Amino acid sequence: MVSHIASVDFFDTAKHPVSSFAIDRFYLDPDAREGQLNVSVEGVIRIRGVEQQLALDAQLAAWENGYVLQCQFDLDRTHFGAIYGSGRFFAKLGKHLVNDLVSVQVNAVFKPRV
């Protein structure tokens, strides 16, 4: 299963071993309560060599000597060229239909430079 996800049918990790999300803007919601989504993050996500703007709501919390940012979102894999089994691109797939949405969970740790 993992080998198929890594294959050219999906994320083509042999050709594109790294995906990234570069943050351009970061907005803190001063009215958010503890445990709630309290930041908006905007940036560019790069998957399979394709870049797209992405805006996310996330939770930022103090952790050890820095911060942790957590968020969860769905992205449409077909926007990055991974069209294998997509009902929008292929007809009559029957039981071979593959959901276009991929759920992503991010836990990023930020520590200040010393």
KOLDOMAR-463117 format. One record per residue: residue number from 1; x, y, z of N, C-alpha, C, O in turn; residue in one letter. Coordinates in Angstrom, 3 decimals. Each point is the difference from the previous one (the first is absolute). Layout:
BEGIN
ATOM, NUM, X, Y, Z, X, Y, Z, X, Y, Z, X, Y, Z, A
...
//
This chain:
BEGIN
ATOM, 1, 0.825, -1.200, 0.000, -0.825, 1.200, 0.000, 0.873, 1.268, 0.000, -0.208, 0.894, -0.821, M
ATOM, 2, 1.170, -0.817, 1.729, 0.866, 1.176, 0.067, 0.794, 0.133, -1.294, 0.212, 1.111, -0.486, V
ATOM, 3, 0.226, -2.229, -0.073, 0.774, 0.073, -1.242, -0.855, 0.551, -1.147, 0.518, 0.688, -0.880, S
ATOM, 4, -1.827, -0.987, 0.886, -0.865, 0.541, -1.049, -0.204, 1.507, 0.191, -0.020, 0.746, -0.978, H
ATOM, 5, -0.129, -0.299, 2.213, -0.146, 1.435, 0.283, 1.276, 0.752, -0.419, -0.075, 1.133, -0.477, I
ATOM, 6, 1.231, -1.760, 0.655, 1.272, 0.621, -0.370, 0.261, -0.071, -1.508, 0.874, 0.704, -0.508, A
ATOM, 7, -1.619, -1.542, -0.206, 0.245, -0.218, -1.429, -0.424, 1.194, -0.856, -0.568, 0.972, 0.498, S
ATOM, 8, 0.857, -1.067, -1.788, -0.351, 1.042, -0.963, -1.520, 0.196, -0.074, -0.457, 1.070, -0.404, V
ATOM, 9, -0.329, -2.078, 0.786, -1.461, 0.132, 0.000, -0.479, 1.075, 0.978, -1.027, 0.639, -0.230, D
ATOM, 10, 1.762, -0.445, 1.303, -0.417, 0.974, 1.008, 1.059, 1.090, 0.203, -0.026, 1.005, -0.711, F
ATOM, 11, 0.945, -1.171, 1.646, 0.901, 1.090, 0.362, 1.391, -0.082, -0.623, 0.816, 0.896, 0.219, F
ATOM, 12, -0.527, -1.924, -0.977, 1.232, -0.100, -0.794, 1.223, 0.433, 0.804, 0.739, 0.898, -0.403, D
ATOM, 13, -0.539, -1.554, 1.545, 1.071, 0.408, 0.909, 1.402, -0.254, -0.553, 0.961, 0.603, 0.475, T
ATOM, 14, -0.826, -1.481, -1.466, 1.321, -0.189, -0.614, 0.422, 1.273, -0.728, 1.167, 0.389, 0.057, A
ATOM, 15, -2.096, 0.252, -0.732, 0.296, 1.226, -0.746, -0.145, 1.251, 0.874, 0.694, 0.995, -0.211, K
ATOM, 16, -1.601, -1.053, 1.193, -0.277, 1.154, 0.879, 0.064, -0.459, 1.454, -1.044, -0.168, 0.630, H
ATOM, 17, 2.243, -0.038, -0.081, 0.118, -0.551, 1.354, -0.399, 0.964, 1.118, -0.202, -0.428, 1.137, P
ATOM, 18, 0.087, 1.724, -1.445, -0.316, 0.987, 1.025, -1.220, 0.814, -0.408, -0.098, 0.477, -1.131, V
ATOM, 19, -0.825, -0.330, 2.068, -1.109, 0.950, -0.132, 0.227, 1.053, 1.065, 0.675, -0.259, 0.997, S
ATOM, 20, -1.236, 1.455, -1.199, 0.256, 1.065, 0.973, -1.189, 0.945, 0.105, -0.876, 0.040, -0.863, S
ATOM, 21, 0.881, 0.715, 1.952, -0.954, 1.083, 0.194, 0.780, 1.187, 0.539, 0.499, -0.046, 1.125, F
ATOM, 22, -0.388, 1.105, -1.911, 0.722, 1.207, 0.400, -1.017, 1.033, 0.479, -0.878, 0.412, -0.758, A
ATOM, 23, 1.000, -0.003, 1.999, -0.932, 0.966, 0.592, 0.369, 1.408, -0.447, 1.137, 0.441, 0.164, I
ATOM, 24, -2.127, 0.263, -0.737, 0.176, 1.391, -0.415, -0.572, 0.975, 1.018, 0.588, 1.046, 0.273, D
ATOM, 25, -1.747, -1.401, 0.288, -0.691, 0.882, 0.952, -0.538, -0.833, 1.158, -0.357, -1.168, -0.151, R
ATOM, 26, 0.314, 1.814, 1.304, -0.394, -0.670, 1.221, -0.803, 1.003, 0.827, 0.534, 1.034, 0.404, F
ATOM, 27, -1.798, -1.325, -0.150, -0.863, 0.926, 0.736, -0.476, -0.650, 1.286, -0.574, -1.089, -0.028, Y
ATOM, 28, 0.808, 1.745, 1.151, -0.452, -0.486, 1.295, -1.365, 0.600, 0.314, -0.194, 1.206, -0.147, L
ATOM, 29, -0.755, -2.038, 0.580, -1.328, 0.470, 0.393, 0.032, 0.322, 1.489, 0.013, -0.914, 0.824, D
ATOM, 30, -0.001, 2.185, -0.465, 0.120, 0.374, 1.414, -1.231, -0.376, 0.827, 0.073, -0.013, 1.228, P
ATOM, 31, -1.204, -0.293, -1.877, -1.225, -0.336, 0.720, -0.200, -1.506, 0.201, -0.964, -0.413, 0.644, D
ATOM, 32, 1.854, -0.394, -1.180, -0.145, -1.458, 0.109, 0.250, -0.448, 1.432, 0.836, 0.561, 0.708, A
ATOM, 33, -1.575, -1.580, -0.302, 0.172, -0.579, 1.337, 0.977, -1.163, -0.077, 0.222, -0.572, -1.067, R
ATOM, 34, 0.357, 0.231, 2.209, 0.936, -1.114, 0.057, -0.657, -1.280, -0.514, -1.146, -0.298, 0.336, E
ATOM, 35, 1.873, -0.443, -1.144, -0.520, -1.244, -0.554, -0.753, 0.167, -1.305, -0.429, -0.989, -0.594, G
ATOM, 36, 0.259, 2.219, 0.137, -0.696, 0.260, -1.257, 1.007, 0.325, -1.101, 1.170, 0.274, 0.268, Q
ATOM, 37, -1.651, -0.312, -1.513, 0.824, 0.474, -1.110, 0.258, 1.477, 0.236, -0.942, 0.775, 0.163, L
ATOM, 38, 2.204, -0.377, -0.141, 0.305, 1.376, 0.391, 0.915, 0.741, -0.973, 0.374, 1.146, 0.250, N
ATOM, 39, -0.013, -1.799, -1.364, 0.818, 0.667, -1.009, -0.493, -0.341, -1.399, -0.573, -1.064, -0.235, V
ATOM, 40, 0.805, 1.981, -0.676, -0.208, -0.253, -1.426, 1.366, 0.050, -0.657, 0.785, 0.915, 0.248, S
ATOM, 41, -0.506, -1.894, -1.080, 1.295, -0.118, -0.649, -0.230, -0.018, -1.511, -0.866, -0.725, -0.490, V
ATOM, 42, 1.635, 1.513, -0.239, -0.066, 0.016, -1.464, 1.390, -0.281, -0.549, 1.006, 0.458, 0.543, E
ATOM, 43, -0.971, -1.213, -1.623, 1.290, -0.304, -0.593, -0.147, -0.770, -1.295, -1.070, -0.037, -0.607, G
ATOM, 44, 2.172, -0.580, 0.196, 0.049, -0.753, -1.246, 0.356, -1.446, 0.321, 1.019, -0.276, 0.634, V
ATOM, 45, -1.875, -0.644, -1.081, 0.265, -1.424, 0.158, 0.546, -0.526, -1.329, -0.465, 0.379, -1.075, I
ATOM, 46, 1.460, -1.259, 1.176, 0.631, -0.570, -1.203, -0.035, -1.517, 0.127, 0.577, -0.577, 0.921, R
ATOM, 47, -1.270, -0.058, -1.871, -0.118, -1.458, -0.056, 0.177, -0.417, -1.457, -0.602, 0.593, -0.895, I
ATOM, 48, 1.415, -1.599, 0.661, 0.267, -0.493, -1.359, 0.495, 1.117, -0.924, -0.243, -0.038, -1.207, R
ATOM, 49, 0.931, 1.022, 1.767, 0.523, 1.104, -0.790, -1.023, 1.063, -0.349, 0.321, 0.954, -0.708, G
ATOM, 50, -1.549, -1.099, 1.193, -1.073, 0.954, -0.266, -0.205, 0.857, 1.243, -0.117, -0.519, 1.111, V
ATOM, 51, 0.076, 1.834, -1.306, -0.209, 0.928, 1.109, -1.403, 0.589, -0.047, -0.516, 0.331, -1.068, E
ATOM, 52, -0.095, -0.204, 2.250, -1.316, 0.632, 0.128, -0.063, 0.797, 1.293, 0.604, -0.368, 1.007, Q
ATOM, 53, -1.349, 1.471, -1.058, -0.261, 0.780, 1.206, -0.873, -0.832, 0.931, -0.858, -0.755, -0.456, Q
ATOM, 54, 1.078, 0.894, 1.757, -0.775, -0.746, 0.984, -0.206, 0.880, 1.221, 0.940, 0.628, 0.487, L
ATOM, 55, -2.168, -0.585, 0.006, -0.326, 0.722, 1.230, -0.573, -1.009, 0.988, -0.874, -0.794, -0.349, A
ATOM, 56, 1.367, 0.828, 1.576, -0.405, -0.955, 1.026, -0.328, 0.703, 1.299, 0.586, 1.034, 0.321, L
ATOM, 57, -1.518, -1.593, 0.422, -0.213, 0.404, 1.381, 0.680, -1.052, 0.858, -0.099, -1.197, -0.269, D
ATOM, 58, 0.794, 1.656, 1.309, 0.796, -0.917, 0.804, -0.032, 0.409, 1.461, -0.564, 1.028, 0.374, A
ATOM, 59, 1.190, -1.868, 0.437, 0.139, 0.292, 1.420, 1.483, 0.130, 0.307, 0.799, -0.868, -0.348, Q
ATOM, 60, -0.446, 1.962, 1.003, 1.378, 0.250, 0.408, 0.045, -0.009, 1.514, -0.823, 0.640, 0.656, L
ATOM, 61, 1.787, -1.367, -0.097, 0.117, -0.072, 1.457, 1.470, 0.024, 0.395, 0.864, -0.471, -0.740, A
ATOM, 62, -0.595, 1.028, 1.918, 1.359, -0.023, 0.540, 0.346, -1.445, 0.339, -0.838, -0.758, 0.488, A
ATOM, 63, 2.103, 0.390, -0.759, 0.442, -1.368, 0.276, 1.486, 0.009, 0.252, 0.768, 0.475, -0.837, W
ATOM, 64, -0.348, -0.992, 1.976, 1.396, -0.013, 0.416, 0.611, 1.374, -0.223, -0.478, 0.976, 0.578, E
ATOM, 65, 1.518, -0.866, -1.396, 0.656, 1.288, -0.247, -0.429, 0.615, -1.316, 0.771, 0.739, -0.613, N
ATOM, 66, -1.972, -1.023, 0.168, -0.462, 0.521, -1.280, -1.498, -0.109, -0.122, -0.731, 0.235, 0.962, G
ATOM, 67, 0.267, -0.595, -2.161, -1.429, -0.091, -0.287, -0.275, -1.229, -0.857, 0.879, -0.499, -0.702, Y
ATOM, 68, -2.107, 0.030, 0.775, -0.453, -1.061, -0.887, -1.234, 0.509, -0.740, -0.893, 0.605, 0.593, V
ATOM, 69, 0.863, -0.861, -1.883, -1.121, 0.373, -0.859, -0.659, -1.293, -0.460, 0.667, -0.885, -0.537, L
ATOM, 70, -1.964, 0.777, 0.746, -0.733, -1.198, -0.399, -1.181, 0.384, -0.871, -0.717, 0.957, 0.292, Q
ATOM, 71, 0.522, -1.718, -1.376, -1.174, 0.199, -0.835, -0.303, -1.279, -0.759, 0.837, -0.894, -0.117, C
ATOM, 72, -2.036, 0.835, -0.384, -0.463, -1.139, -0.781, -0.815, 0.551, -1.161, -0.821, 0.899, 0.178, Q
ATOM, 73, 1.054, -1.449, -1.379, -0.726, 0.489, -1.166, -0.038, -1.082, -1.065, 0.749, -0.974, 0.064, F
ATOM, 74, -1.612, 1.149, -1.027, -0.083, -0.888, -1.149, 0.521, 0.751, -1.213, -0.277, 1.187, -0.175, D
ATOM, 75, 1.036, -1.890, -0.665, 0.418, 0.605, -1.260, -0.388, -0.936, -1.136, -0.075, -1.217, 0.166, L
ATOM, 76, -0.165, 1.810, -1.304, -0.396, -0.755, -1.187, 1.264, -0.397, -0.750, 0.677, 0.847, -0.583, D
ATOM, 77, -0.366, -2.136, 0.601, 1.229, -0.510, -0.605, 0.053, 0.249, -1.506, 1.083, 0.095, -0.577, R
ATOM, 78, -2.258, 0.012, -0.063, -0.019, 0.202, -1.453, 0.527, 1.380, -0.393, 0.446, 0.192, -1.131, T
ATOM, 79, -0.493, 0.768, 2.056, 0.550, 1.329, -0.280, 1.519, -0.027, -0.120, 0.616, 0.960, -0.463, H
ATOM, 80, -0.017, -2.081, 0.889, 1.453, -0.155, -0.052, 0.419, -1.074, -1.002, 1.137, -0.471, 0.025, F
ATOM, 81, -2.056, 0.089, -0.902, 0.326, -0.945, -1.056, -0.177, -1.465, 0.349, 0.328, -0.861, -0.816, G
ATOM, 82, -0.834, 0.549, 1.995, -0.222, -1.394, 0.410, -1.449, -0.368, -0.340, -0.883, 0.108, 0.850, A
ATOM, 83, 0.642, -0.543, -2.090, -1.371, -0.232, -0.469, -0.404, -1.471, -0.019, -1.125, -0.319, -0.385, I
ATOM, 84, 2.014, -0.581, 0.788, -0.288, -1.434, -0.006, -1.334, -0.295, 0.704, -0.194, 0.403, 1.147, Y
ATOM, 85, -0.705, -1.090, -1.813, -1.260, -0.446, 0.595, -1.010, 1.096, 0.296, -0.978, -0.244, 0.708, G
ATOM, 86, 1.190, 1.439, -1.228, -0.909, 1.115, 0.264, -1.226, -0.074, -0.904, 0.124, -0.133, -1.218, S
ATOM, 87, -1.295, 0.220, 1.815, -1.241, -0.015, -0.755, -0.190, 1.237, -0.863, -0.833, -0.010, -0.906, G
ATOM, 88, 1.583, 1.075, 1.164, -0.082, 1.202, -0.834, 0.789, -0.145, -1.286, -0.219, 0.743, -0.957, R
ATOM, 89, 1.140, -1.701, 0.932, 0.852, -0.183, -1.177, -0.269, -1.298, -0.751, 0.298, -0.108, -1.189, F
ATOM, 90, -0.863, -0.877, 1.884, -0.224, -1.304, -0.617, -1.425, -0.468, 0.275, -0.522, 0.187, 1.099, F
ATOM, 91, -0.107, -0.802, -2.116, -1.375, -0.495, 0.125, 0.004, -1.494, 0.315, 0.976, -0.702, -0.263, A
ATOM, 92, -2.063, 0.241, 0.819, -0.249, -1.429, 0.230, 1.088, -0.671, 0.831, 0.461, -1.088, -0.344, K
ATOM, 93, -0.050, 1.728, 1.432, 1.037, -0.570, 0.858, -0.549, -1.053, 0.958, 0.734, -0.871, 0.467, L
ATOM, 94, -2.033, 0.960, -0.180, -0.602, -0.967, 0.911, 0.729, -0.056, 1.331, 0.216, 1.034, 0.632, G
ATOM, 95, 0.165, -2.231, -0.200, 0.660, -0.156, 1.297, 1.434, 0.535, 0.006, 0.650, -0.006, 1.046, K
ATOM, 96, -0.149, 0.464, -2.181, 1.365, 0.523, -0.086, 0.059, 1.520, 0.148, 1.070, 0.597, -0.123, H
ATOM, 97, -2.218, 0.025, 0.386, -0.061, 1.443, 0.229, 0.798, 0.353, 1.256, -0.144, -0.654, 1.033, L
ATOM, 98, 0.983, 1.686, -1.120, 0.815, 0.445, 1.126, -0.398, 1.434, 0.347, -0.114, 0.848, -0.884, V
ATOM, 99, -0.095, -0.585, 2.167, -0.378, 1.329, 0.465, 1.062, 1.021, -0.401, 1.194, -0.261, 0.148, N
ATOM, 100, -1.611, 1.406, -0.646, 0.927, 1.057, -0.394, 0.591, 0.725, 1.205, 1.098, 0.550, -0.081, D
ATOM, 101, -1.822, -0.548, 1.198, 0.462, 0.732, 1.179, 0.945, -0.845, 0.843, -0.236, -1.186, 0.232, L
ATOM, 102, 1.312, 1.825, 0.220, 0.967, -0.620, 0.893, -0.009, 0.814, 1.286, 0.161, 1.219, -0.039, V
ATOM, 103, -0.347, -1.881, 1.178, 0.023, 0.688, 1.292, 1.439, 0.144, 0.478, 0.780, -0.952, -0.024, S
ATOM, 104, -0.446, 2.163, 0.458, 1.354, 0.306, 0.455, -0.072, 0.541, 1.421, -0.825, 0.861, 0.307, V
ATOM, 105, 1.689, -1.369, 0.548, 0.115, 0.517, 1.362, 1.422, 0.510, 0.175, 0.962, -0.710, -0.293, Q
ATOM, 106, -0.832, 1.950, 0.775, 1.305, 0.640, 0.149, 0.250, 0.304, 1.468, -0.859, 0.553, 0.686, V
ATOM, 107, 2.037, -0.918, -0.213, 0.500, 0.368, 1.309, 1.399, 0.573, -0.228, 0.951, -0.748, -0.230, N
ATOM, 108, -0.827, 2.065, 0.292, 1.285, 0.658, -0.266, 0.500, 0.645, 1.276, -0.745, 0.694, 0.691, A
ATOM, 109, 2.011, -0.926, -0.382, 0.624, 0.563, 1.202, 0.935, 1.128, -0.411, 0.840, -0.156, -0.886, V
ATOM, 110, -1.004, 1.290, 1.547, 0.842, 1.169, -0.258, 0.779, 0.317, 1.264, -0.582, 0.175, 1.070, F
ATOM, 111, 1.881, -0.101, -1.195, 0.847, 0.366, 1.139, 0.827, 1.220, -0.381, 0.486, 0.093, -1.127, K
ATOM, 112, -0.323, 0.836, 2.053, 0.791, 1.195, -0.323, 1.469, -0.352, -0.214, 0.528, -0.933, 0.605, P
ATOM, 113, 0.113, 1.695, -1.475, 1.440, -0.195, -0.218, 0.768, 0.542, 1.191, -0.350, 1.037, 0.564, R
ATOM, 114, 1.370, -1.730, -0.201, 0.809, 0.421, 1.167, 1.207, 0.766, -0.451, 0.800, 0.436, 0.828, V
//
